[in-house]
Amino acid sequence: MNDTIHFPPATGIGSLPGTDAREAAKAATGSFEDFPHLPELPARGSGADMIGRTAGLLVELYARVEPSGWRIGDRPGRDTRRARSWLGEDLDALEEFTQGYEGLLKVQAVGPWTLAASLELRNGEAALSDPGACRDLAASLAEGLRLHLDEVRRRVPGARLVLQLDEPSLTAVLRGQVRTASGYRTHRAVDRQIVEATLRDVIAVHDGADGGGPVVVHSCAPDVPFALLRRAGAAGISFDFSLLTERDDEAIGEAVEGGTRLFAGVVPGTDGPLSDPAGSVMGVRTLWRRLGLRPGLLPEAVTVTPACGLAGASPGYARSAYAHCVRAARSLADNPE
């Protein structure tokens, strides 16, 4: 299915500053006319943050806010209702600004391993500490995503949905670097085959479904496991370009040659001076030359994005960053060498 997808040249990551759903939807759809995304507004508080928002999607599992973070509970409470209400508000705004839209539309949710590292069990430890809890969480997430994607399709019937799974904790899970509740120890590393199989199952909810589409995995942490994500079925991998090292070269070259789309985060996620658009993608061109890849392949292989979500930016900078992504992508297409 993924080899038929022609990804547009630029899009956003997900989160935006502020609390106004209509303003956010207007920015995401107006900036990226051929690849808008469903905005997230964590400034609204618990339930609008990425963990709470995804916890609100879970089926037959519920979470509530404790002083230490989100904890799995027995029944839906105020925090679950708030998360679902805000998501509904965001979908209403998106629907308003996508009337008649036909094309790719991206929606985001936290992936199974970052969720397992972030959600607490009743004993206060991360779900990551219990393999059975990890399996239950992944199954609940998969079903919740299926229902969520159905709802977005109903609201924007002309869109082909791209699902982005946010996995900033994935590398820490693989390396045994997620801290226990005490902070003095870390949870044991999860076997790579289990991590890969779980991701494959969640990705298949969209990628393998009738009317489904591609799945992109996003991480703005260092050492993104490119090969593992490709084997799990990711059609695209989204990352902070500034964190790449030459150790990543081989994996990136294999990804490009295998048809995996690179979502290169080249525009800073927080306020600061923006270089000229050509300067923002200079590193991408340098990487291409280092890998010996054909310059004409660049626009076919790369989508330009901010380095991470823009929740910590000012509204003015967020709008500028989105416009800058579009201009930088155009520069890459016009002058790939």
N, C-alpha and C positions, 0 to 999 in steps of 0.2 A: 504493500500500500504506500509506504513512505517514498518510493522512488518516483511517484507521480506528483509529489508535492513540490511546488515552486515557491519557496519562501520569499517574501518581500525583503527589501534591503535594510529596513530599520524597524525597531519597535521598542517599547518600554519593558521594564522588568516586572513591575506590579504596584509597589507602594508609592504614594504621593503624599505631600504635606497637606495639612488642613483637615477640615471636617465636613466640607460641603460636597455631597455625592454628585450633584449635578455639575458643579465646576470641574470635578475630577474627570467625570465621564466626557465632558466637553473637551478637556485637554487631551485625554487619551485618544479620542476618536478624531479630533481635529488635527492633532499633530501627525498621527500615523493613519492616513486615510485608507491605505491598503493593508494595514496590519495593526488595528487597534487592540487594546487589551482591557480586561475588566479591572478597574482600579481598586486598590486597597487603601484605607485611610486609618492607620493605627493611632493617630492622634486623638481619635474619639475615645480611646480607652480600652479596657479589658473586653475582649470579644471582637474587637476590630483589629487587634494584633494578629500576626500570621498564625500563631499557635491556636489562639482562641477561635479564630475564624474557621480553621480546619477542624478543630474539635467540634464546632457546631454542625459540621457535615456528617459526623460519625453516625452510624446506624446501630442502635441497641447498645451503644456505649455513650456515656455522658461525662462531662467534665465541669468542674467548678473552680473558681479562683480561691486559692489559699495564699497566706502571706509569702510562701516559698514559690508559688507559681500555680500552674494549672494541674489539677489532680482529678483522676478518674473517680466518678461517683456512681451511685445506684440509679439515679433518676434525673430527668432534665430539670434544671433549676433556673434561677434568674439569669445566671451567666450564659447558659446555653440559649435561653430565649433572646437575650440581648444580642448574642453573636448572630443568630438566625435573622433577627430583625434588621440588623445593619447590612447583612448580606442581601436581604430582600430590597432594602433601600438602594443599594448599589446596583442591583439588577434592574430595578425600575428606571434608574437614571441611564444605565447603559441601553436599555430597550428604547428609551426616548430618543437617544442620539444615534441609533443604528437603524432607524426606520428605512426599509428598502435596501439595507446593506447586503452585498453579496461578496464574499471573500473570506480570507482567514481572520479569525478572531481568537485571541489568546485568553485563557483563564488560568489562574494559578491556585495551587494548594500545596501545603507542606507534604513532603514525601514521607513514607513509612518509617524511615530510620531517624530522621530529625524529629519526627513526632514521638517515636519511642524514647529518644534521648531527652525530650522536653516535658512529656507528660508524666506525672507522678502516679504511682500506685498508692493504695491506702496507707502503706507503711512509710510513705514519703520518699521512697527510692524511685528512680526512673523506671518506666516500663521496660527499658532496655535490660534491666537486671533479671528479667523473667522471660525465657524463650516462649512460653505459652502465652504470656501477655502480648509479646511482640506479634505472634501469629494472629491472635484475636484482633489486635489493633489494625494490622494490615488488612484483614478480611473486612472489618467494619469500614475502614477508609475506602477500600475498593468499591464496596456497595454504595457508600455515601457519594463517592465521585460519580458513579454511574447515574445516580438520581440527579445530582447537581448538573451534570452535562446534559441530561435530558431536559432539565428545566431551562438551561441557557438556549438549547436548540429550539425549544418551544417559543421563547421570547424573541430570538433572532433567527428566524427560520432559513434565511438565505446564507447564513454563515457556515463555514467549515471550521470546526473548533480545533484549536491546538491546545493541548493540556500541558502546562508547565508544572513540574514537581520541584518544589524548593527543598534542596537537601544540603544546607550549609554545614550540618553536623556529620555528614557522611564520612569524611576522611577521619574525623575523631572517633567515630564508631568502629571503623576498620582498624584503627591503630590502638584502640584501648585507651583513649585520652578523655573520655567523658567522665567527669568527676562524680563521685557518690554524693549522697546528701550531706555527709559530714565534711566533704571537701578534702579529706585527708587521703583518700584512695581514689582509684579510677575503676570503672567497670571493665570487665574483661573484654578484649577485642572480639567482635563477632566474626565467625568464619566467613570468608569472602564468598564462598558458594551459597551460603544461606542469605547473605546480603543480596547477592545477584538474583537468586531465585525469587526472593520476596519482591524486589523491584520489578522483575519480569512479570509477576502476577498482577501487580498494581498497574503497570504500563499496559498490560493486555486488556484491561477494562475499557480503555479507549482505543488503543492501536488495533486490537483484534476484534473490535465490535462492529456490527453493522452500522453504517453511518458514522463510524469513528474517524479518527484522524491521527496525526502524529503527536508524539509526546516529546517534550524537551525537558531535560533535567538541568536545574540551575544551582550553582554553588559559587558563592563569592569568597570561598576559603581557598587557601593554597593547596596544591597537590590534588587537584581534581582527578579521580580515577577514570580517565577517558575510556580505556579499554573495557573495564567492567561495565560502564554505563552503555557502551555500544552493544556488548553481548546481551545485556538485559533488554535491549530493544529500543533505546532512546534514538529518535530520529535526529535530534539536535542536542547540543551540550552548550549551556550558557555559563560564562565564567568571567571573572575579573581579569582582563588581559594583562594588567600591570603585575599580577602575581605569577605569571608564567616564568619558567626558567628553561634553560636549554635541555634540562632533563625531560621536559614535556615534548620536545621536538618530535621524537619518533612516534609517540602516541597520537599527536596532532596530525602528522603526515599520513598515518594509517587511517585516521578518522576521515580526513578529506578525501583520500583515495577510495575509501569505502562508502562515500556518499553521505556521511554524517554532516549535518549543518552546524557550523560554528557560530554561536551567538557571542560575538566578541564585545565585552564590556570595556569600551575605551573612553567613555565620558565619565568624569568623576561624579560620585553620587552625592557629594556635599558641596556647598557653595565655594566657589573659587573662580579665578580667571580661566576662561576657556581659550584654548589655542585656536588657530585657524583650523577649519575642518580638515584640510589636507594633513596638517600636523597631527591631528588626533588619530589618524589611521596610518601614520608613517610606520609605526611599529608592526602593524599587520603586513605592510608591504615588505618590511625587512625580514620578517619571519618567513614570508613566502619565498623570498630569494634564498634564504638560508636552507630552506627545505627543497629547493630546486623545483618548486611547483610552477605550473604554467600561469603567468599573470592573468590571462583571460579567464581563468577559473575563479578568481577572487570574488566577483559579484555573485557567481553561482554557488559559492560555498560559505559566504560570510554574511550574517545579519548584524548590523551595528546597534548596540544598546548602551545604556548607562552601565557602569561597573556593577552597581547593585541597585536596590530600591532607593527611592528618593524621599523617604519619610523624614529624613533628617535635614532636608534642604529647605530653603525658603520657597514660597510659591513662585516668585519671579525666576529664581534660578531653575526650578523644575521645568518651567515652560521653555526657558532658554536651552536647557540640556536636551529636551526632546527635539527642538528645532535643530540643534547642533548635530544630533544623531542622524537626522534626515540629510543634512548637508554633507556630513562626513561620508555617509554611504554613497551619496551622489559623486563625491570626489573619488571614492574607491572605484566606482563603475566607470567614470569618465577617464581616469588616469590609473589603471591598475599597476602600471610599472613605476 
